[in-house]
Amino acid sequence: MVEGDPTLQAEIRQVEQPVQIVALAERHGCVVSVEALRAVSRDLSAPYWPWAGQGHDWRRRFFGQA
């Protein structure tokens, strides 16, 4: 779903907290928790994910905000 939607990619790129990704997912008819998102975040490496290229510590801090 995200790969084919540049508008959604831009929205994801701008989030500052994981709960914002959860809210975006819900608006698009998907249910995901912060915990589930964190569990798979290593596999989500496309450039639109806020943690792309940021490293492990940055991602841990990002999800620590939840």
Sequence and secondary structure as in RCSB ss.txt:
>XXXX:A:sequence
MVEGDPTLQAEIRQVEQPVQIVALAERHGCVVSVEALRAVSRDLSAPYWPWAGQGHDWRRRFFGQA
>XXXX:A:secstr
  TT HHHHHHHHT SSHHHHHHHHHHTT    HHHHHHHGGG  STTSTTTTT HHHHHHHHHT 
